[in-house]
Amino acid sequence: MAKTSPIAEVVLHPVRLRIVQQLGGRQLTTSELRSALPDVTQATLYRHVAALIDAEIVTVVDERRVRGTVERTLALGDRMAHVGHDDLAAMSDAELRNAFVTFLGALGESFDKFIGDDDRSLRDYLGFGTTPLYVTTDDLADIQSRLADILAPYRTDTGDDRMRITLTTAVIPVPPGTASEEG
């Protein structure tokens, strides 16, 4: 039986976050996952995969015998690997800061891998920016729902010539009266 740890507790570990990011929209064998995360030792990777499976964030979609051992194929599970508003509200300021820094660290690592690649054509897929929005919580929920609908057809690897990218969003409220709000 899976444990029902708060999803933030499980996902916001740097190694687990990287595993979830690798699996997003595709299925990988454990050896493919090891190749994608070469700096993570095998024992550490398997321990974190087990924690994600136990929390139903990752699921085993296939198992097959390879040279006397069982190789598993993994995918994201039924439980969304997303930290929701209830999870965020339950965090202390220190936990929330740590979660955000973990998120930024994983984002920075992805960017470093991109920069480290010699294929300059990858820059055709790069973009980043910030834009202010004026919303209510209902507006924000509507925007997130519509974005989910728009992105749904692109979240699964169809095996054709599409390039895998990572679309990252961060919604950060600007406290009233701060310089960021007025500028």
FIKOLZA-1660 file (N, C-alpha, C; in steps of 0.1 Angstrom, whole numbers, plus 5000, padded with zeros to 4 digits):
% residues 183
   i   px   py   pz ch aa at
   1 5008 4988 5000  A  M  N
   1 5000 5000 5000  A  M CA
   1 5009 5012 5000  A  M  C
   2 5006 5022 4992  A  A  N
   2 5013 5034 4991  A  A CA
   2 5011 5043 5003  A  A  C
   3 5022 5050 5006  A  K  N
   3 5021 5060 5017  A  K CA
   3 5015 5073 5011  A  K  C
   4 5007 5080 5019  A  T  N
   4 5001 5093 5014  A  T CA
   4 5009 5105 5020  A  T  C
   5 5022 5105 5018  A  S  N
   5 5030 5117 5022  A  S CA
   5 5025 5129 5014  A  S  C
   6 5026 5141 5020  A  P  N
   6 5023 5152 5012  A  P CA
   6 5032 5152 4999  A  P  C
   7 5026 5155 4988  A  I  N
   7 5034 5154 4975  A  I CA
   7 5046 5163 4975  A  I  C
   8 5046 5174 4982  A  A  N
   8 5057 5183 4983  A  A CA
   8 5069 5176 4990  A  A  C
   9 5066 5169 5000  A  E  N
   9 5076 5162 5008  A  E CA
   9 5083 5152 4999  A  E  C
  10 5076 5146 4990  A  V  N
  10 5082 5135 4981  A  V CA
  10 5089 5141 4969  A  V  C
  11 5083 5150 4962  A  V  N
  11 5088 5155 4949  A  V CA
  11 5099 5166 4951  A  V  C
  12 5098 5174 4961  A  L  N
  12 5108 5185 4962  A  L CA
  12 5121 5181 4967  A  L  C
  13 5125 5169 4966  A  H  N
  13 5139 5165 4968  A  H CA
  13 5146 5167 4955  A  H  C
  14 5158 5172 4954  A  P  N
  14 5165 5175 4941  A  P CA
  14 5166 5163 4932  A  P  C
  15 5169 5151 4937  A  V  N
  15 5170 5139 4928  A  V CA
  15 5157 5135 4924  A  V  C
  16 5147 5135 4933  A  R  N
  16 5133 5130 4929  A  R CA
  16 5127 5140 4919  A  R  C
  17 5130 5153 4920  A  L  N
  17 5125 5163 4911  A  L CA
  17 5131 5160 4897  A  L  C
  18 5143 5157 4896  A  R  N
  18 5150 5154 4884  A  R CA
  18 5144 5141 4877  A  R  C
  19 5141 5131 4885  A  I  N
  19 5135 5119 4880  A  I CA
  19 5121 5122 4874  A  I  C
  20 5113 5130 4881  A  V  N
  20 5100 5134 4876  A  V CA
  20 5101 5141 4863  A  V  C
  21 5111 5151 4863  A  Q  N
  21 5113 5158 4850  A  Q CA
  21 5117 5150 4839  A  Q  C
  22 5125 5140 4841  A  Q  N
  22 5129 5131 4830  A  Q CA
  22 5118 5122 4825  A  Q  C
  23 5109 5118 4834  A  L  N
  23 5098 5110 4830  A  L CA
  23 5086 5117 4824  A  L  C
  24 5085 5130 4826  A  G  N
  24 5074 5138 4821  A  G CA
  24 5070 5135 4807  A  G  C
  25 5059 5129 4805  A  G  N
  25 5053 5126 4791  A  G CA
  25 5059 5115 4784  A  G  C
  26 5068 5107 4791  A  R  N
  26 5074 5095 4784  A  R CA
  26 5077 5084 4794  A  R  C
  27 5080 5073 4788  A  Q  N
  27 5083 5061 4796  A  Q CA
  27 5098 5058 4794  A  Q  C
  28 5105 5055 4805  A  L  N
  28 5120 5052 4805  A  L CA
  28 5122 5040 4812  A  L  C
  29 5132 5032 4807  A  T  N
  29 5136 5021 4815  A  T CA
  29 5146 5026 4826  A  T  C
  30 5148 5018 4836  A  T  N
  30 5157 5022 4847  A  T CA
  30 5171 5025 4841  A  T  C
  31 5176 5018 4831  A  S  N
  31 5189 5021 4826  A  S CA
  31 5189 5034 4818  A  S  C
  32 5178 5037 4811  A  E  N
  32 5177 5050 4804  A  E CA
  32 5177 5061 4814  A  E  C
  33 5170 5059 4825  A  L  N
  33 5170 5069 4835  A  L CA
  33 5184 5071 4841  A  L  C
  34 5191 5060 4843  A  R  N
  34 5205 5061 4848  A  R CA
  34 5214 5069 4838  A  R  C
  35 5212 5067 4825  A  S  N
  35 5219 5074 4815  A  S CA
  35 5216 5089 4815  A  S  C
  36 5203 5092 4817  A  A  N
  36 5199 5106 4818  A  A CA
  36 5204 5113 4830  A  A  C
  37 5207 5106 4841  A  L  N
  37 5212 5112 4853  A  L CA
  37 5225 5106 4857  A  L  C
  38 5235 5108 4849  A  P  N
  38 5248 5101 4852  A  P CA
  38 5255 5104 4865  A  P  C
  39 5252 5116 4871  A  D  N
  39 5258 5120 4883  A  D CA
  39 5252 5114 4895  A  D  C
  40 5241 5107 4894  A  V  N
  40 5234 5101 4905  A  V CA
  40 5238 5086 4905  A  V  C
  41 5243 5082 4917  A  T  N
  41 5247 5068 4918  A  T CA
  41 5235 5058 4916  A  T  C
  42 5238 5046 4912  A  Q  N
  42 5227 5036 4910  A  Q CA
  42 5219 5034 4922  A  Q  C
  43 5226 5032 4934  A  A  N
  43 5219 5030 4946  A  A CA
  43 5210 5042 4950  A  A  C
  44 5215 5054 4948  A  T  N
  44 5207 5066 4952  A  T CA
  44 5195 5067 4942  A  T  C
  45 5197 5065 4929  A  L  N
  45 5186 5065 4920  A  L CA
  45 5175 5055 4923  A  L  C
  46 5179 5043 4926  A  Y  N
  46 5169 5033 4929  A  Y CA
  46 5162 5036 4942  A  Y  C
  47 5169 5041 4952  A  R  N
  47 5162 5045 4964  A  R CA
  47 5151 5056 4962  A  R  C
  48 5155 5066 4954  A  H  N
  48 5145 5077 4951  A  H CA
  48 5134 5072 4942  A  H  C
  49 5137 5064 4932  A  V  N
  49 5126 5058 4924  A  V CA
  49 5117 5050 4933  A  V  C
  50 5122 5042 4942  A  A  N
  50 5113 5035 4951  A  A CA
  50 5104 5044 4959  A  A  C
  51 5109 5055 4964  A  A  N
  51 5101 5065 4971  A  A CA
  51 5090 5071 4963  A  A  C
  52 5094 5073 4950  A  L  N
  52 5084 5079 4941  A  L CA
  52 5073 5069 4937  A  L  C
  53 5077 5056 4936  A  I  N
  53 5067 5046 4933  A  I CA
  53 5058 5044 4945  A  I  C
  54 5064 5044 4957  A  D  N
  54 5056 5042 4969  A  D CA
  54 5046 5053 4971  A  D  C
  55 5049 5065 4967  A  A  N
  55 5040 5077 4968  A  A CA
  55 5031 5078 4956  A  A  C
  56 5031 5068 4947  A  E  N
  56 5023 5067 4935  A  E CA
  56 5025 5079 4925  A  E  C
  57 5037 5085 4926  A  I  N
  57 5040 5096 4917  A  I CA
  57 5046 5089 4904  A  I  C
  58 5054 5078 4906  A  V  N
  58 5059 5071 4895  A  V CA
  58 5053 5057 4895  A  V  C
  59 5051 5051 4884  A  T  N
  59 5045 5038 4883  A  T CA
  59 5054 5029 4874  A  T  C
  60 5054 5016 4876  A  V  N
  60 5061 5006 4868  A  V CA
  60 5051 5002 4857  A  V  C
  61 5054 5005 4844  A  V  N
  61 5045 5001 4833  A  V CA
  61 5049 4988 4826  A  V  C
  62 5061 4984 4829  A  D  N
  62 5066 4971 4823  A  D CA
  62 5078 4966 4830  A  D  C
  63 5079 4953 4831  A  E  N
  63 5091 4946 4836  A  E CA
  63 5095 4936 4827  A  E  C
  64 5109 4934 4825  A  R  N
  64 5114 4924 4816  A  R CA
  64 5127 4919 4821  A  R  C
  65 5131 4907 4819  A  R  N
  65 5143 4901 4823  A  R CA
  65 5154 4905 4813  A  R  C
  66 5165 4911 4819  A  V  N
  66 5177 4914 4811  A  V CA
  66 5189 4909 4818  A  V  C
  67 5196 4900 4812  A  R  N
  67 5208 4894 4818  A  R CA
  67 5207 4890 4833  A  R  C
  68 5196 4883 4836  A  G  N
  68 5195 4878 4850  A  G CA
  68 5189 4888 4860  A  G  C
  69 5185 4900 4855  A  T  N
  69 5179 4909 4864  A  T CA
  69 5166 4915 4858  A  T  C
  70 5158 4921 4866  A  V  N
  70 5146 4926 4861  A  V CA
  70 5148 4941 4858  A  V  C
  71 5145 4945 4845  A  E  N
  71 5145 4959 4842  A  E CA
  71 5131 4964 4841  A  E  C
  72 5129 4975 4848  A  R  N
  72 5116 4981 4849  A  R CA
  72 5115 4993 4839  A  R  C
  73 5103 4995 4833  A  T  N
  73 5100 5007 4825  A  T CA
  73 5091 5015 4834  A  T  C
  74 5095 5028 4836  A  L  N
  74 5088 5037 4845  A  L CA
  74 5081 5048 4837  A  L  C
  75 5070 5054 4843  A  A  N
  75 5063 5065 4838  A  A CA
  75 5057 5072 4850  A  A  C
  76 5052 5085 4848  A  L  N
  76 5045 5092 4859  A  L CA
  76 5033 5084 4862  A  L  C
  77 5030 5084 4875  A  G  N
  77 5018 5076 4880  A  G CA
  77 5005 5085 4879  A  G  C
  78 4995 5079 4885  A  D  N
  78 4982 5085 4885  A  D CA
  78 4982 5098 4894  A  D  C
  79 4990 5098 4904  A  R  N
  79 4990 5110 4913  A  R CA
  79 4999 5120 4906  A  R  C
  80 4993 5132 4904  A  M  N
  80 5000 5142 4897  A  M CA
  80 5013 5146 4905  A  M  C
  81 5024 5147 4897  A  A  N
  81 5036 5152 4903  A  A CA
  81 5037 5167 4903  A  A  C
  82 5027 5172 4910  A  H  N
  82 5025 5187 4911  A  H CA
  82 5023 5191 4925  A  H  C
  83 5029 5201 4929  A  V  N
  83 5027 5206 4943  A  V CA
  83 5015 5216 4942  A  V  C
  84 5004 5212 4949  A  G  N
  84 4992 5220 4948  A  G CA
  84 4991 5231 4958  A  G  C
  85 4981 5239 4957  A  H  N
  85 4979 5251 4966  A  H CA
  85 4978 5246 4981  A  H  C
  86 4971 5235 4984  A  D  N
  86 4970 5230 4998  A  D CA
  86 4984 5227 5003  A  D  C
  87 4992 5220 4995  A  D  N
  87 5006 5217 4999  A  D CA
  87 5014 5229 5002  A  D  C
  88 5013 5239 4993  A  L  N
  88 5021 5251 4994  A  L CA
  88 5016 5259 5007  A  L  C
  89 5003 5260 5009  A  A  N
  89 4998 5267 5021  A  A CA
  89 5002 5260 5034  A  A  C
  90 5004 5247 5034  A  A  N
  90 5008 5240 5046  A  A CA
  90 5023 5241 5049  A  A  C
  91 5031 5246 5040  A  M  N
  91 5045 5247 5042  A  M CA
  91 5049 5260 5051  A  M  C
  92 5059 5258 5059  A  S  N
  92 5064 5270 5066  A  S CA
  92 5071 5279 5056  A  S  C
  93 5075 5291 5060  A  D  N
  93 5083 5300 5051  A  D CA
  93 5096 5293 5047  A  D  C
  94 5103 5287 5057  A  A  N
  94 5115 5280 5054  A  A CA
  94 5113 5269 5044  A  A  C
  95 5103 5261 5046  A  E  N
  95 5100 5249 5036  A  E CA
  95 5097 5255 5022  A  E  C
  96 5089 5265 5022  A  L  N
  96 5085 5271 5009  A  L CA
  96 5097 5277 5002  A  L  C
  97 5106 5284 5009  A  R  N
  97 5118 5289 5003  A  R CA
  97 5127 5277 4998  A  R  C
  98 5128 5267 5006  A  N  N
  98 5136 5255 5002  A  N CA
  98 5130 5249 4989  A  N  C
  99 5117 5248 4989  A  A  N
  99 5111 5242 4977  A  A CA
  99 5113 5250 4965  A  A  C
 100 5113 5263 4966  A  F  N
 100 5115 5272 4955  A  F CA
 100 5129 5272 4950  A  F  C
 101 5139 5271 4960  A  V  N
 101 5153 5270 4956  A  V CA
 101 5156 5257 4949  A  V  C
 102 5149 5246 4954  A  T  N
 102 5151 5233 4947  A  T CA
 102 5146 5234 4933  A  T  C
 103 5134 5240 4931  A  F  N
 103 5129 5242 4918  A  F CA
 103 5138 5250 4909  A  F  C
 104 5144 5261 4914  A  L  N
 104 5153 5269 4906  A  L CA
 104 5166 5262 4903  A  L  C
 105 5171 5253 4913  A  G  N
 105 5183 5245 4911  A  G CA
 105 5181 5236 4899  A  G  C
 106 5169 5229 4899  A  A  N
 106 5166 5220 4888  A  A CA
 106 5165 5227 4875  A  A  C
 107 5159 5239 4875  A  L  N
 107 5158 5247 4863  A  L CA
 107 5172 5251 4858  A  L  C
 108 5181 5255 4867  A  G  N
 108 5194 5259 4864  A  G CA
 108 5202 5248 4858  A  G  C
 109 5200 5236 4864  A  E  N
 109 5207 5224 4859  A  E CA
 109 5203 5221 4844  A  E  C
 110 5190 5222 4841  A  S  N
 110 5185 5220 4828  A  S CA
 110 5192 5230 4818  A  S  C
 111 5192 5242 4823  A  F  N
 111 5198 5253 4814  A  F CA
 111 5213 5250 4812  A  F  C
 112 5220 5246 4822  A  D  N
 112 5234 5243 4821  A  D CA
 112 5237 5231 4811  A  D  C
 113 5228 5221 4811  A  K  N
 113 5229 5210 4801  A  K CA
 113 5227 5216 4787  A  K  C
 114 5218 5225 4786  A  F  N
 114 5215 5231 4773  A  F CA
 114 5227 5239 4768  A  F  C
 115 5232 5247 4776  A  I  N
 115 5244 5255 4773  A  I CA
 115 5256 5247 4770  A  I  C
 116 5258 5235 4777  A  G  N
 116 5269 5227 4775  A  G CA
 116 5269 5219 4762  A  G  C
 117 5257 5219 4755  A  D  N
 117 5256 5211 4743  A  D CA
 117 5262 5220 4731  A  D  C
 118 5269 5214 4722  A  D  N
 118 5275 5221 4711  A  D CA
 118 5265 5224 4700  A  D  C
 119 5253 5219 4700  A  D  N
 119 5243 5221 4689  A  D CA
 119 5237 5234 4691  A  D  C
 120 5242 5244 4683  A  R  N
 120 5236 5258 4684  A  R CA
 120 5222 5259 4679  A  R  C
 121 5218 5249 4671  A  S  N
 121 5204 5250 4666  A  S CA
 121 5194 5248 4677  A  S  C
 122 5198 5242 4688  A  L  N
 122 5189 5241 4700  A  L CA
 122 5184 5255 4704  A  L  C
 123 5191 5265 4702  A  R  N
 123 5187 5278 4706  A  R CA
 123 5174 5283 4699  A  R  C
 124 5171 5277 4688  A  D  N
 124 5158 5280 4681  A  D CA
 124 5146 5277 4690  A  D  C
 125 5148 5268 4700  A  Y  N
 125 5138 5264 4709  A  Y CA
 125 5138 5271 4723  A  Y  C
 126 5148 5280 4725  A  L  N
 126 5149 5287 4737  A  L CA
 126 5141 5299 4738  A  L  C
 127 5136 5302 4750  A  G  N
 127 5129 5314 4752  A  G CA
 127 5126 5316 4767  A  G  C
 128 5127 5328 4772  A  F  N
 128 5123 5330 4786  A  F CA
 128 5120 5345 4787  A  F  C
 129 5111 5348 4797  A  G  N
 129 5107 5361 4799  A  G CA
 129 5097 5362 4811  A  G  C
 130 5093 5374 4814  A  T  N
 130 5084 5376 4825  A  T CA
 130 5074 5386 4821  A  T  C
 131 5062 5384 4825  A  T  N
 131 5051 5394 4821  A  T CA
 131 5042 5395 4833  A  T  C
 132 5038 5407 4836  A  P  N
 132 5028 5409 4847  A  P CA
 132 5014 5406 4843  A  P  C
 133 5006 5400 4851  A  L  N
 133 4992 5397 4849  A  L CA
 133 4984 5403 4861  A  L  C
 134 4972 5407 4859  A  Y  N
 134 4963 5412 4869  A  Y CA
 134 4952 5403 4870  A  Y  C
 135 4951 5394 4881  A  V  N
 135 4942 5384 4881  A  V CA
 135 4936 5382 4895  A  V  C
 136 4924 5376 4896  A  T  N
 136 4919 5371 4908  A  T CA
 136 4923 5356 4909  A  T  C
 137 4920 5349 4920  A  T  N
 137 4923 5335 4921  A  T CA
 137 4915 5327 4912  A  T  C
 138 4903 5331 4909  A  D  N
 138 4895 5325 4899  A  D CA
 138 4901 5326 4885  A  D  C
 139 4905 5338 4882  A  D  N
 139 4912 5341 4869  A  D CA
 139 4924 5331 4867  A  D  C
 140 4932 5331 4878  A  L  N
 140 4944 5322 4877  A  L CA
 140 4940 5308 4875  A  L  C
 141 4930 5303 4882  A  A  N
 141 4926 5289 4880  A  A CA
 141 4921 5287 4866  A  A  C
 142 4914 5297 4860  A  D  N
 142 4910 5296 4846  A  D CA
 142 4922 5295 4836  A  D  C
 143 4932 5304 4839  A  I  N
 143 4944 5304 4830  A  I CA
 143 4951 5291 4831  A  I  C
 144 4952 5285 4843  A  Q  N
 144 4959 5272 4845  A  Q CA
 144 4952 5261 4838  A  Q  C
 145 4938 5261 4839  A  S  N
 145 4930 5251 4832  A  S CA
 145 4931 5252 4817  A  S  C
 146 4931 5264 4812  A  R  N
 146 4932 5266 4797  A  R CA
 146 4946 5262 4792  A  R  C
 147 4956 5265 4800  A  L  N
 147 4970 5261 4796  A  L CA
 147 4971 5246 4796  A  L  C
 148 4965 5239 4806  A  A  N
 148 4966 5225 4806  A  A CA
 148 4959 5219 4794  A  A  C
 149 4948 5225 4790  A  D  N
 149 4941 5220 4778  A  D CA
 149 4949 5222 4765  A  D  C
 150 4956 5234 4764  A  I  N
 150 4964 5238 4753  A  I CA
 150 4976 5228 4752  A  I  C
 151 4982 5226 4763  A  L  N
 151 4995 5218 4763  A  L CA
 151 4993 5203 4762  A  L  C
 152 4981 5198 4766  A  A  N
 152 4978 5183 4766  A  A CA
 152 4983 5176 4754  A  A  C
 153 4980 5180 4742  A  P  N
 153 4985 5173 4730  A  P CA
 153 5000 5172 4729  A  P  C
 154 5007 5180 4736  A  Y  N
 154 5022 5180 4734  A  Y CA
 154 5029 5174 4746  A  Y  C
 155 5022 5168 4755  A  R  N
 155 5029 5163 4767  A  R CA
 155 5033 5148 4766  A  R  C
 156 5030 5142 4755  A  T  N
 156 5034 5128 4753  A  T CA
 156 5043 5126 4741  A  T  C
 157 5054 5119 4743  A  D  N
 157 5063 5116 4732  A  D CA
 157 5056 5107 4722  A  D  C
 158 5054 5112 4710  A  T  N
 158 5048 5105 4699  A  T CA
 158 5057 5097 4690  A  T  C
 159 5070 5099 4693  A  G  N
 159 5080 5091 4686  A  G CA
 159 5084 5097 4672  A  G  C
 160 5078 5109 4669  A  D  N
 160 5082 5115 4656  A  D CA
 160 5093 5124 4658  A  D  C
 161 5095 5134 4649  A  D  N
 161 5106 5143 4650  A  D CA
 161 5105 5155 4659  A  D  C
 162 5096 5154 4668  A  R  N
 162 5094 5166 4677  A  R CA
 162 5106 5166 4687  A  R  C
 163 5110 5179 4691  A  M  N
 163 5120 5181 4701  A  M CA
 163 5114 5182 4714  A  M  C
 164 5120 5175 4724  A  R  N
 164 5115 5176 4738  A  R CA
 164 5121 5189 4744  A  R  C
 165 5112 5198 4749  A  I  N
 165 5115 5210 4756  A  I CA
 165 5109 5209 4770  A  I  C
 166 5113 5218 4779  A  T  N
 166 5107 5220 4792  A  T CA
 166 5101 5233 4793  A  T  C
 167 5088 5234 4795  A  L  N
 167 5081 5247 4797  A  L CA
 167 5080 5248 4812  A  L  C
 168 5086 5259 4817  A  T  N
 168 5086 5262 4831  A  T CA
 168 5078 5274 4834  A  T  C
 169 5069 5273 4844  A  T  N
 169 5062 5285 4849  A  T CA
 169 5064 5287 4864  A  T  C
 170 5064 5299 4867  A  A  N
 170 5064 5303 4882  A  A CA
 170 5054 5314 4883  A  A  C
 171 5045 5313 4892  A  V  N
 171 5035 5323 4895  A  V CA
 171 5039 5329 4909  A  V  C
 172 5043 5341 4909  A  I  N
 172 5048 5348 4921  A  I CA
 172 5040 5361 4924  A  I  C
 173 5032 5361 4934  A  P  N
 173 5024 5373 4937  A  P CA
 173 5033 5385 4940  A  P  C
 174 5030 5397 4936  A  V  N
 174 5037 5409 4940  A  V CA
 174 5029 5416 4951  A  V  C
 175 5035 5417 4963  A  P  N
 175 5028 5423 4974  A  P CA
 175 5024 5437 4971  A  P  C
 176 5012 5442 4974  A  P  N
 176 5008 5455 4971  A  P CA
 176 5018 5466 4977  A  P  C
 177 5021 5476 4969  A  G  N
 177 5029 5487 4973  A  G CA
 177 5044 5485 4971  A  G  C
 178 5048 5473 4966  A  T  N
 178 5063 5471 4964  A  T CA
 178 5067 5477 4951  A  T  C
 179 5080 5479 4950  A  A  N
 179 5086 5486 4938  A  A CA
 179 5083 5478 4925  A  A  C
 180 5083 5465 4926  A  S  N
 180 5080 5456 4915  A  S CA
 180 5066 5459 4909  A  S  C
 181 5056 5461 4919  A  E  N
 181 5043 5464 4914  A  E CA
 181 5041 5477 4908  A  E  C
 182 5048 5487 4913  A  E  N
 182 5047 5501 4908  A  E CA
 182 5055 5503 4895  A  E  C
 183 5066 5495 4893  A  G  N
 183 5075 5497 4881  A  G CA
 183 5070 5489 4870  A  G  C
% end
